[in-house]
Every structure is written in C-alpha cells, then in structure tokens.
Amino acid sequence: MKPSPWRKSSRSGGNQGQCVEARTNAGRFELRDSKLADGSPILELSANDWRGFLSTVTR
C-alpha cells in the first residue's frame, strides 16, 4: 500500500519556518520536518501514540 501524501500543519508558516508534515503509512502515522522534506528523519507513531501527541499539542 502506498503512503498517503504529506500534509503540512495548518499552523505552519508563521512560526519562523518551524513546520511539520504528517501522513499515514501502513496503518501508522508519520511526522517529519517540512523544511528538510525528503532529507528529514521520520518519526513513526502508532494510532494510540498519535492520539496522545494530538491531545498534548492542541491543549
């Protein structure tokens, strides 16, 4: 199965270039630094970890 396209955070842009992108890949969630694009390390999260991440950053 092909990974979904990278999606940039809606909060990116006004943060001095501090941007993050996310996508799904084989039932997992992946995050990367959009400034580095394909050169960025990818953080891979389970669905449960993704929910925890989102609840933390949206407080």
Sequence and secondary structure as in RCSB ss.txt:
>XXXX:A:sequence
MKPSPWRKSSRSGGNQGQCVEARTNAGRFELRDSKLADGSPILELSANDWRGFLSTVTR
>XXXX:A:secstr
      EE TT SSSTT  EEEEEETTEEEEEETTTGGGS  EEE HHHHHHHHHHHT 
